[in-house]
Amino acid sequence: MHTPNHGFIEIFWRFLSLGLVSFGGPVAHISYFQKAFVERWQWLDQQTFMRLTSGCQLLPGPASSQLGFAIGLRAGGIPGALAAFLGFTLPSFLIMAGLAIFAPSDQTWGQIVISALKLTAVVVVADACLTMFKNFCQTPLQRGIAAVALLVILVAPSALMQLAVIVVAGLAGDVPEKSTLSKVNWRHRFAGRPTVALGLFAALFVASPLLLWLGNPLLQAWAGFYQSGSLVFGGGHVVLPLLQQHVGDAVGSEQFLLGYAGAQAIPGPLFTFASFLGAALFGHSPWLGAMVTTLALFLPGFLLVLGFERCWVEAPKNPVYSDVFARINAAVVGLLLAAFVQPVLTSAVAGGVDTAVAIAGLIAVRLFKLPLLWLIAAMIAIAFIRTWLV
């Protein structure tokens, strides 16, 4: 059993500092977490980080936010998990809800900043991918698994294919025999908190269709967004059609696209698109609507993390399963490499100058240990200088 050793306030501020600067989408967030909690603050080791990352990839919901939730859970129990969620999500929640209430008219300077932050994400993700490849692709089999995962996802990018790659990687070598299942104390893995969390997840999922039949708009919104969060694999981009189907004509197409574009441009999780939609749906009380829809969309994934986190971290310590999880870790590295190529690299690098800036940033980070805030400031300054010179 993991003993919490970090307080609520400390965890909140650590994750808030990341929530303010974590641009670039889920794969970039994972990279930020790896650099912060494994390398800089050493809250957990690489093996535990990759076990949590692999586990979150298998669950429906926002993978990077679930990873942050799991890190907070390891660091400070359930209060630490809540602190991690609040800190990492608060900046994007406020921005997205505010965007629905006060839509900006002039976005010229914002586009310049966004282009700089996309290049920052390229550097951060490239740095994390190099580190993870070095740590988790040490044997020919592991390197081969990572390469196959990379190629498969580039050819057939889908949430279902990601899940299939992870499962096949686990089966690529010697699989534990059924007789060895008794060597793992599964009753301990799921006793207490995990059972309660998984039971609550199932109960709320079963109850959500009933709430949709009620006349209360807030309860109906809660039910629709909870269902969406329970069914989506593959992150924020995949949840888009589910949310569009739920809100229907209540949010116009132009407003819907404005919120989606805003969610991609700001730091933090893309799932805070729900904050925008909640504020837009309940114009008479936008902040309440934003809170209800945001919590409903995130809650399913977090309940599943509470249910499985102990199993992810403790079961692989048994030698019976260590090889299986080593192969899964290698596959996850391949998935991260594929996400680095598309969409991180392709959406941020538009020519030779962008390539040169990104390479210079990577050198500054890996060789000279340039802090993240300095990297962001340098990228923004370079972007404005390039605009003035054109």
N, C-alpha and C positions, 0 to 999 in steps of 0.2 A: 504493500500500500504506500502510495506516494505521500509524503508529509509536506503540506504547504509551508513555504518559507518566505513568501513575499506578501506584503500587505495590499489591501484594496487600493489605497491611494497611489502607491508606487506603480502597481500594474496599470491603473487607469492612466496615469501620466505617461508611462512608457508607450502605451498603445495610442494615446492621443497624439503624441509626437509623430508616430508613424501614420496615423489617420490624416494628418495635415499635409503629408508629403508623398503618400503612396499612390502615385499616378501609374497608369499603364495597364490596369486590369488584373485579373486573378493571378496570372503567372508572374507578373511583376510583384504583386503583393507577397507571394510565396518567397520570392527572392529577397525582398525587404526583410521579411521575418527571419530568413536564414542568416542574413548578414547581422541583424540586430540581436537575435536571441541565442544564436549558436556561436557566432564569431565575437561580437562585441561584448555582450552582457553575460554570455555563457550560462543561460538559464537551463539549457538542456543540451545534450550531446547530439552529434550528427545522426547517430543511429535512431535515437528517439524521435528526432525531428522528421526523418524520412518515414518512420513507421506511422507517425501522425499524418504526414502528407499523403502517404499511400492510402491510409484508411479513409481520409476525407474525399479522395478521388472516387471512392466506391459508393459514396452516399449521395442521395439527392440533396439539393440545396447549394448555397454559395460556398464553394470549396475553400477559398482563401479565408473567408470570415470564419468558417468552421475550424480551420487550422488555428487561427488566432484565438478562438474560443477554447480549443483544446490546450493550447499553450498556457492560457490563463488558468485553465482548470488544473494543469500540472503544477503551476506556480503558486496558486492560492486557493484551491478548491473551488466550489461553486461561486463564492463571492469573487474570487479572482477571475473566473470565467465571465461573470457579469461585468466586471470592471474592464476586461479586455474588449468585450462587445461594445460597451458604452464608449470607451475611449476611441476605438478604431472607427466606429460608425457615426459618432456625433458630428464631426465636421461635414461629412457628405450629407447627413440627414438635414442639417440646418441649411446647407446650400441648396439642396434639391427642393425642400419645402419652400424656402424663400424664393426660388426660381419660379415656382408655380404661382406665388402671390405677387412677386415683383419681377416680371420678365424684363431683362435688360434690352435696351434698344441698340446700343453701340457695342459691337463685339470685336472690333478690329484689333485692339491691343490684346484682347483675350486669345485670339487665334495665334498671335505671335508667341505668347506664353505657352499655349498648348503644344505648339510645334517643338518648343524647347523641352518641355516635360516629356514628350514622346521620346526624344533622343536620350533624355535621362533614363527613361525606362529601358531603352536598348542597352545602355551601359550596365545598369543594375542587374538585368536579367542575364546578360552575357557573363558577367562576373559570377553570378550564382550558378549558372549552368556549368561553367568551367570547374568551379569548386566541387559541385555535386558529382560531375563526371569523374573527377579525380578520386573522390572518396568511395563511390558506389559502383564504378565500372572498372574494377581492377583485374578481373579475369577475362579471358577471351569470350567465355559464354556470356558474362554480364555485358561486355562491350557489344557483342552481337545482338543481344536482346534490345539494348538501347538503340542500336542502329536500325533494327527491324521496326521497333516501335515508332521511331522518327519517320521512316519512309512510309509506313502504313498510314499514319495519321496525316501526313502531307498529301497522300493520294486520296484518302477517304476520311476527311475530317468530320467526325460526328461524335456525340456523347456516347452512343451505343458502341462505336468502334473503340473508343478509349477504354470503356469497361471491358470489352472483349480482349483487348491487348493485355490489360492487367491480369485477367483470369488466365489467359493462355501462358503468360510469362510465369505465373505461379506453377503451372503444370509442365513447364519446359524441361524439368529435370526429374530427380527422384521425388515422388510425392509421398508424404507420410501414409503409412498403412492404417487401415481402420483400427487395428488393434492398438495403435499408439495413441488414439484419442484419449484413452484412459489416463495417459501420462500428464495430461493437462487438466487442471482442476477447473472445469468449465462452470461448475456451480459457484465457485468463488468469483470467477470473472464477471458473472451476471447477477450475483446476489446483491440485494440492497438497492443502491441508487440506480444501477443500470436497468433493473427490472421495473422500477417505478417510472423511469424516464420513458422506456419503450412502451409501457402500458399507457402512459399519458399521451404519447404520440399517437398510438392506435385509437384511443378513445376520442381524441379531438378530431382525428381524420374521419372516423365513423359518424361523429356528431355534426361535422361541417355541412353535409347535404341537408340535414334537418334545419340548420340555422338559415340556409338559403331560402327556405319556405316562409320564414318569419318576416314580418313587415318592418322590422327595425333596420334602417339602412346601415348603421355601424356594424351590427351583427352579420348582416349579409356580406359586407365588405370583408370583415374578419374571416368569414367562412371561405369566400372565394380566394382570398390571398393565401390562406392557410393551405387550401387544396393545391394551389399552384406551387407553393414552396415544398409540398410533400411529393410532388410528381416530377419535378424538373431535374434532369441530369445534364450536366455540362455547363452550368453557370448562368450568368445574367442574360447572355444573348439568347439562350434557349427558352428562358422564361418569358421572353417578349410576347410571343403569340398567345400564351396562356393568359397573360395579363390583359392583352388587347381584347381577347374574347370575353373576359370577365367585365371589363369596364364598358364595352360596347360603344354606343353613341354618346355616353355621358361625358366622355372626353374627346374633343374633336381631333381629327387626324393631324392637323398642324400642331396643336398643343401636345399631342402624344409624341410626335417626332421631336419637338423641341425638348421635351423632358428626356427622351432617350439620348439625344445628342449631348445634353448637359451631363447625363450620368457617365458618359464615356470621357468627358473632358475634365472631370473633377477628380480629386483624390478619393481613395476609399472604395468600398464595394459597389459594384454596379447594381446590386439588389436594392440600393436606396432609391432607385427609380420608383419603388413603391411609395416612398415619401412624397415624391412629386405627384403621383397619381392620387394619393390620399388627400393631399391638400387641394388638388383640382376637383376631386369628387365632392368634397365637403367645404364649399366656399364660405359658408356661414361660420364654420369652426375649422379652419384649415389645419391648424397645428394638431388638434385632436385627431382629425382624419389621417394626417400623416403618421402620427404615432401608432394608431390602430393598424393601418395597412403595413407599416414597416415591421412591427412586432409579429404580425401574423405571417408575413412572408419568411422571416428569419427563424421563427420558433421551431418548425419541423426539423430543420437541419441541426439545430442545437440540441434538441431532445435526442436525436439519433447519436450525436457525439457523446452525450452523457451516457447513452446506452452501450456504446462500443469502445470508447477510449481506453478503458482498462484492459480490454481484450487485445487491442492493437499493441499496447506497450508491453504487457506482461507475458502474453502467450508466446511471442517470438523469442523470448529468452530461453524457452525450452529448445534444446538442440534439434528436436524433431522438426521444428518449424523454421529454424533460422535460415536454412537454405532457400526455402520457399519465399520468405520475405526478402531475402537478398536479391532474388530474381525480380520480385515485384518492384523493389526499389530501383533496379536498373531500368525496368520498363517505365517507371515514373520519370526518370531522368530523360528518357527518350521522348515522353510526352511533353516535358518542359522544353526540350530542344525544338520540338515541332511548333509549340506555341511561340517560342522565340522567333522562329522564321516567319510564321504566319499566325497572328497578325502583328506582333510587336515590331519586327524588323521591316516588313513590307509597308506598314502604315506610317513609319517614322522616317525612313531613309529614302530620299527622293533623288539623290545624285551624289557626285563625288565629294562635294563639300560636306554634306551630311555624313557621309561615310568617314571622312577625315576627322570630323568633330567627334563622332562616336568612338573611333579608335583612340583618339587622344584622351577622351574621358576614361576609357577602359584602362589605358596605361596609367593614368593618374590615380585611379582607384586601386589597381592591383599592385603597382610598383611603389607608389608614393603614399598609399593609404589615405587618399583624399576623403575627408568626411562627406556624408551625404548632402548636408545643407550647403556646403561649399560647392559641391558638384551641381546642385540645382541652381544656385546663384550664378555660377559660371555659364551654364547652359542658357539661362535667360538673358544674361548680358550679351553673349555671343549672338543670340537670335535677334536682339534689338539692333546690335551693331550691323549685322548682315542686312537687316531691313533698311537701315539708314543709308547703307552703301549702294543699295540697288537703285 
